Amino acid sequence: MAGQVNPFRPGAGHIPPYLAGRKGESEEFRRLLKQDVVLENMVITGLRGVGKTVLLDTFRPEAIQSGWAWAGDNISESSSSSEERLAIRLMTDLAVITSTIVIGEKEFLGIGYRPEKQLVEQTFDYDLMWSLFQSTPGLVADKLKKVLESAWRCIQCTRRRGLVFAYDEAQNLSDNPSCNEYPLSLLLDVFQSIQKKGIPILLILAGLPTLFPNLVGARTYAERMFRVVFLDHLNDTDTRDAILVPLREFPVFYRTVFGVFVPEIIRMSGGYPYFIQFICRELYDVQPQVHDADGQQEVDFGFPVPDVIRKLDADFYAGRWARTTDRQRELLSVIAHLDSADEEFTVREIVIKSKTLLPKPFRPSHVNQMLSTLANAGIVYKNRHGKYSFAVPLLRQFILRQQHA
């Protein structure tokens, strides 16, 4: 394998060598970029490991090529803990674009014994934004609207078609009535108001499946503001492409080895992009090149499946599992034995199943409380139909493996 670099990249948010199975989602984004008046924004949601961050990153060059400016980052819990902190987050990201736009001149006092006033270019940088924000009367929403409207007038002079705000990990956005802070409602109110004025500012949010219910819970009109794209696992054809297309420029040895194991990789990965990259990286690394007497390459068909699964468990699942209590693990084990565990489940189903599996079954109130705690930990989530699902792909299989470890 000398001279050949492993093409597979299972890191968090790392763009794979070939993005398989997301053409429909990319076409939908391009459709949104063609809006003269922004009527629809986008939510990208799905379980961890389905490629939300990767897809969002591929949208950026498409937006810029289409004439849109792009601002955004991850939404952390700290940056969305209050309305003002969220406004600061947006202005900080926006200033990266506007700080290069000259809007006039300002006087600058030089240095020296008898300093003279000099004229320097004034840009719409963060300091100017913050000054405008503070001097605008009204609530935080009023101040942020003023900043965004002023920023758009500057950006418009650069002949941009519009501005995209894109945020990952947006499930961290939430209102906090106990502290009288409503950052999520602020975000929705501000963007709806800006878009109603015909200002082409588009909002793209990516996050776990709790994201969209949170949006609707904050403002019911959010359901009409967003086009929801739910990323699921890849089908067998797209999974095969994700495995083999990165090897097109590689010697036949590599394509032969991976071609033999395609069905096994499909089964092990469940079609989830992160798992595909992880398993393929491991397979690539464990396959030595063997030469026969004539110097021709032969194929070694060894694939240590148990070792790869063990490493995947340690890298992807172990951290989350370690943070659960013994009683929570009992609950998760009960769920894993439900026929519907890979789809969705109810409190009632868990209670009934626990009576057949545990000497001390769960009570409904206890299940509700524990599911809420597990949801906050990102292990399960509650969908809009009042049922729960695992927030981590193939978690059922991992739990069952722990019972037999």
Secondary structure, 3 states (H helix, E strand, C coil): CCCCCCCCCCCCCCCCCCCCCCHHHHHHHHHHHCCCCCCCEEEEECCCCCCHHHHHHHHHHHHHHCCEEEEEEECCCCCCCCHHHHHHHHHHHHHHHHCCCEEEEEEEECCCCCCCEEEEEEECCHHHHHHHHHHCCCCHHHHHHHHHHHHHHHHHCCCCCEEEEEEECHHHCCCEHHHCECHHHHHHHHHHHHHHCCCCEEEEEEECCCHHHHHHHHCCCHHHHEEEEECCCCCHHHHHHHHHHHHCCCCHHHHHHHHHHHHHHHHHHCCCHHHHHHHHHHHHHHCCCEECCCCCEECCCCCCHHHHHHHHHHHHHHHHHHCCCHHHHHHHHHHHCCCCCCCCECHHHHHHHHHHHCCCCCCHHHHHHHHHHHHHCCCEEECCCCCEEECCCCHHHHHHHHHCC
